[in-house]
Amino acid sequence: MGMRPSDMSEASMMDVAPTISAILDLPVPAQAKGMAIAAIVKDLADVSRAALIVPDALGLFAWRLWREEMPYLDSLHRQRSLVLRSVLPSITPVNFSAMVTGTDLAGHGVASYDHDFTCETLFDVVRASGGRSAAVGFEGYTGSKLLTRYADIDGTTARGSDDHIADKVIDIAEEDPPVFLIAQLGKVDDAFHRYGPSSPDVVPMLRATDERLKRMIDVLKSLSYGVIILSDHGQHDIDEPDTELRGGHGSDRDEDCEVPCTWT
C-alpha cells in the first residue's frame, strides 16, 4: 500500500480514504488515487476504530485567524498537524466523496448530494470485512442526503444546533460502536456563508464548535477510536453589494482549498 511520507506538509483530500484503510488494515477503495499519510497511520496504529469529524468549511484561512478562539483544537494541532488540499470544485459533496473514496469528481461521480457513487467507498470496504459504518449529518445536508445512503447506521438529525450532531455521534458510538464513523458539523459552513470567515461574528460559533469537538473526541477515544479532524473545504470573504452571502467557496484559490488536519 502506498504511503505519503510523514514530513509532507500538504497532502490531498484523496489521501484520507487510503489513510483510514491503512489504520483499519483494510483494502483501499478500488478506484482510489490517493495514498495513505504515513504520519497518521503510524500514530493511530493501535486503534481498532476510526472516525472522521468534519467541521464543514473550517479552512486554513479561517483557522489562522481564529485558532486562539478554539483552544482544544489548537492543542491538537500543536501536537500533530498537516494541510490537506481539497479536490475541485471545492464544494461539500465533491470533497466528502473524496474522503470516503480516495478519488476526485471524475472518479466518484458525485457533483451533488443527490448523485450516486460510481465507485467503491469506505462504507463498502468496511462492510465487506464484516464491520459496520455510520454517517451523521443534518437532514438536508450532505452528511445525511449522501453519506447515510451508503453507511450501515443512519445518523440523520433534525436541523438545529451542531450539538445535535455531537449528541448523535456519542449515542451511536456508545450504543454499538461502528468500525468507521464520519460526521459533518454543518453550522460552521452556514456561519461562514452568513458572516464571512474573517468576521468576528463567527467567533461564538467557533468557540462552541471547539467545545463540541472535545466532547465527542473524549468519548470516541475512550472507545478505542482514532479520530481525524479535518474540513472538506475552506471559504473566502465576499465583498459584493449584490449578494447576501459574506463567504463563499468552490474555486481553486487557496482560501477555498487549503484545510488544516489533525488527529488523535
C-alpha positions as CSV (number, residue, x, y, z in Angstrom):
1,M,0.0,0.0,0.0
2,G,1.4,3.4,-1.0
3,M,2.3,5.8,1.8
4,R,2.9,9.6,1.7
5,P,5.9,10.5,3.8
6,S,5.3,11.7,7.3
7,D,7.1,15.0,6.7
8,M,4.9,16.1,3.8
9,S,3.4,19.4,4.7
10,E,0.4,19.3,2.2
11,A,-1.5,16.2,1.3
12,S,-4.6,15.6,-0.8
13,M,-8.2,15.1,0.2
14,M,-7.9,11.9,-1.8
15,D,-5.4,10.6,0.7
16,V,-8.0,10.4,3.5
17,A,-9.7,7.1,2.4
18,P,-6.3,5.2,1.9
19,T,-5.3,6.5,5.4
20,I,-8.5,5.1,7.0
21,S,-8.0,1.8,5.2
22,A,-4.4,1.6,6.4
23,I,-5.4,2.4,10.0
24,L,-8.1,-0.3,9.9
25,D,-5.9,-2.8,8.0
26,L,-8.4,-2.9,5.2
27,P,-8.2,-2.8,1.4
28,V,-8.2,0.7,-0.2
29,P,-11.3,1.5,-2.2
30,A,-10.7,0.2,-5.7
31,Q,-10.6,3.5,-7.6
32,A,-8.5,5.4,-5.0
33,K,-5.9,7.8,-6.5
34,G,-4.5,8.9,-3.1
35,M,-2.0,7.4,-0.8
36,A,-2.1,6.8,3.0
37,I,-0.5,9.5,5.1
38,A,2.3,7.8,6.9
39,A,2.3,10.1,10.0
40,I,-1.4,9.5,10.7
41,V,-1.1,5.7,10.1
42,K,1.9,5.5,12.5
43,D,0.3,7.5,15.3
44,L,-3.1,5.6,15.1
45,A,-1.6,2.1,14.6
46,D,-3.1,0.7,17.8
47,V,-6.7,1.8,17.4
48,S,-9.5,-0.6,16.4
49,R,-11.9,2.0,15.1
50,A,-11.6,5.2,13.0
51,A,-13.7,8.4,12.9
52,L,-13.7,11.5,10.7
53,I,-15.1,14.6,12.4
54,V,-15.6,17.4,9.8
55,P,-16.3,21.0,10.8
56,D,-17.6,22.0,7.3
57,A,-15.6,24.9,5.7
58,L,-13.1,25.4,8.6
59,G,-10.3,26.1,6.1
60,L,-6.7,27.2,6.8
61,F,-7.6,30.8,6.1
62,A,-10.1,31.0,8.9
63,W,-8.1,28.7,11.2
64,R,-5.1,31.0,11.1
65,L,-7.3,33.9,12.0
66,W,-9.3,32.3,14.9
67,R,-7.3,29.3,16.2
68,E,-6.8,31.1,19.6
69,E,-10.6,31.0,20.0
70,M,-10.5,27.2,19.7
71,P,-8.0,26.1,22.5
72,Y,-8.9,22.4,22.4
73,L,-8.5,22.1,18.6
74,D,-5.4,24.3,18.8
75,S,-3.9,21.9,21.4
76,L,-4.3,19.0,19.0
77,H,-2.7,20.9,16.1
78,R,0.3,21.8,18.2
79,Q,1.0,18.1,18.6
80,R,0.1,16.9,15.1
81,S,-0.8,18.9,12.1
82,L,-0.8,19.0,8.3
83,V,-2.6,20.7,5.4
84,L,-4.9,18.9,3.0
85,R,-5.9,20.3,-0.3
86,S,-9.5,19.9,-1.5
87,V,-10.2,18.4,-4.9
88,L,-12.1,20.7,-7.4
89,P,-14.6,22.0,-7.3
90,S,-14.1,22.9,-3.7
91,I,-17.7,22.1,-2.6
92,T,-19.1,19.9,0.1
93,P,-20.5,16.8,-1.8
94,V,-17.4,16.5,-4.0
95,N,-14.9,16.6,-1.1
96,F,-16.9,14.4,1.3
97,S,-17.0,11.9,-1.5
98,A,-13.2,12.2,-2.0
99,M,-12.8,11.5,1.7
100,V,-14.6,8.2,1.5
101,T,-13.5,7.0,-2.0
102,G,-9.9,8.3,-2.3
103,T,-10.7,9.8,-5.7
104,D,-11.8,13.0,-7.3
105,L,-15.0,14.0,-9.1
106,A,-14.1,12.2,-12.3
107,G,-13.6,9.0,-10.3
108,H,-16.5,9.1,-7.8
109,G,-19.1,10.9,-9.9
110,V,-20.7,12.9,-7.1
111,A,-21.2,16.6,-8.0
112,S,-24.3,16.9,-5.8
113,Y,-25.5,15.1,-2.7
114,D,-28.4,13.7,-4.8
115,H,-25.9,11.8,-7.0
116,D,-24.8,8.2,-6.5
117,F,-21.3,7.0,-6.1
118,T,-19.9,5.4,-9.3
119,C,-17.1,3.6,-7.4
120,E,-16.3,1.7,-4.3
121,T,-16.3,3.5,-0.9
122,L,-15.0,3.0,2.6
123,F,-18.5,2.0,3.5
124,D,-18.3,-0.9,1.0
125,V,-14.8,-1.9,2.2
126,V,-15.8,-1.9,5.9
127,R,-19.0,-3.9,5.2
128,A,-17.1,-6.5,3.1
129,S,-14.8,-7.0,6.1
130,G,-17.7,-7.8,8.3
131,G,-17.7,-4.4,10.0
132,R,-20.3,-1.6,10.3
133,S,-20.1,2.1,9.4
134,A,-22.1,5.2,10.4
135,A,-22.6,8.6,8.9
136,V,-24.0,11.6,10.9
137,G,-25.4,14.9,9.5
138,F,-28.3,17.3,9.4
139,E,-31.4,16.4,7.4
140,G,-30.9,18.0,4.0
141,Y,-27.1,18.3,4.3
142,T,-24.5,16.2,2.6
143,G,-23.8,14.1,5.7
144,S,-27.4,12.9,5.6
145,K,-28.5,13.3,1.9
146,L,-25.4,11.5,0.6
147,L,-23.4,9.6,3.2
148,T,-26.2,7.9,5.2
149,R,-27.5,6.3,2.0
150,Y,-24.3,4.2,2.0
151,A,-23.5,3.8,5.7
152,D,-24.9,1.0,7.8
153,I,-26.1,3.3,10.5
154,D,-28.1,6.4,9.6
155,G,-27.2,9.3,11.9
156,T,-29.6,11.8,10.4
157,T,-30.6,14.6,12.8
158,A,-33.2,17.4,12.6
159,R,-31.7,20.7,11.6
160,G,-30.7,22.8,14.6
161,S,-27.5,23.2,16.6
162,D,-24.4,21.2,15.9
163,D,-24.9,20.0,19.5
164,H,-27.4,17.6,17.9
165,I,-24.7,16.2,15.7
166,A,-22.3,15.8,18.7
167,D,-25.1,14.1,20.6
168,K,-25.8,11.7,17.8
169,V,-22.2,10.8,17.3
170,I,-21.9,10.0,21.0
171,D,-25.1,8.0,21.1
172,I,-24.1,5.9,18.1
173,A,-20.6,5.3,19.4
174,E,-21.7,4.3,22.9
175,E,-24.6,2.1,21.8
176,D,-22.8,-0.2,19.4
177,P,-19.5,1.4,18.1
178,P,-19.1,1.1,14.3
179,V,-15.7,0.4,12.9
180,F,-15.9,3.6,10.8
181,L,-17.8,6.8,11.5
182,I,-18.0,10.1,9.7
183,A,-19.8,13.3,10.9
184,Q,-20.5,16.6,9.3
185,L,-20.7,19.7,11.5
186,G,-22.7,21.8,9.1
187,K,-23.2,25.0,11.1
188,V,-19.6,26.1,10.6
189,D,-20.2,26.5,6.9
190,D,-23.5,28.2,7.5
191,A,-22.0,30.8,9.7
192,F,-19.1,31.5,7.4
193,H,-21.5,32.0,4.5
194,R,-23.6,34.3,6.5
195,Y,-20.9,36.5,8.1
196,G,-17.7,35.7,6.1
197,P,-14.9,33.6,7.5
198,S,-12.9,36.7,8.7
199,S,-15.8,38.3,10.6
200,P,-15.7,38.4,14.4
201,D,-19.3,37.4,14.3
202,V,-18.2,33.8,13.7
203,V,-16.3,33.6,16.9
204,P,-19.2,32.4,19.2
205,M,-19.8,29.5,16.7
206,L,-16.2,28.6,16.7
207,R,-15.9,28.5,20.4
208,A,-19.0,26.3,20.6
209,T,-17.5,24.0,17.9
210,D,-14.4,23.7,20.0
211,E,-16.4,22.5,23.0
212,R,-18.3,20.0,20.8
213,L,-15.1,18.6,19.4
214,K,-13.7,18.0,22.8
215,R,-16.9,16.3,24.0
216,M,-17.1,14.0,21.0
217,I,-13.4,13.1,21.0
218,D,-13.2,12.4,24.7
219,V,-15.9,9.7,24.2
220,L,-14.5,8.4,20.9
221,K,-11.0,8.0,22.3
222,S,-12.4,6.1,25.3
223,L,-13.9,3.6,22.8
224,S,-10.6,3.0,21.0
225,Y,-11.3,5.3,18.1
226,G,-8.5,7.1,16.2
227,V,-10.0,10.4,15.3
228,I,-9.1,12.6,12.4
229,I,-10.4,16.2,12.4
230,L,-10.4,18.0,9.0
231,S,-12.6,20.0,6.8
232,D,-14.0,19.4,3.3
233,H,-13.0,22.9,2.0
234,G,-12.4,26.4,3.2
235,Q,-14.1,29.7,2.4
236,H,-13.1,33.2,1.3
237,D,-14.7,36.5,2.1
238,I,-17.2,38.1,-0.3
239,D,-17.4,41.9,-0.5
240,E,-20.0,42.4,-3.2
241,P,-23.2,44.5,-2.8
242,D,-25.4,42.3,-4.9
243,T,-25.3,39.2,-2.7
244,E,-26.3,38.5,0.9
245,L,-23.6,35.9,1.3
246,R,-20.4,37.2,3.0
247,G,-18.5,33.9,2.5
248,G,-18.1,31.6,-0.5
249,H,-16.1,28.7,-1.9
250,G,-15.9,26.4,-4.9
251,S,-12.9,27.9,-6.7
252,D,-9.2,26.8,-6.9
253,R,-8.0,29.7,-4.6
254,D,-6.1,28.7,-1.5
255,E,-8.7,30.1,0.8
256,D,-11.2,27.6,-0.6
257,C,-8.9,24.6,-1.0
258,E,-6.4,24.5,1.9
259,V,-7.7,22.9,5.1
260,P,-6.0,22.0,8.4
261,C,-6.0,18.4,9.6
262,T,-5.1,16.9,12.9
263,W,-5.6,13.6,14.6
264,T,-5.6,11.9,18.0
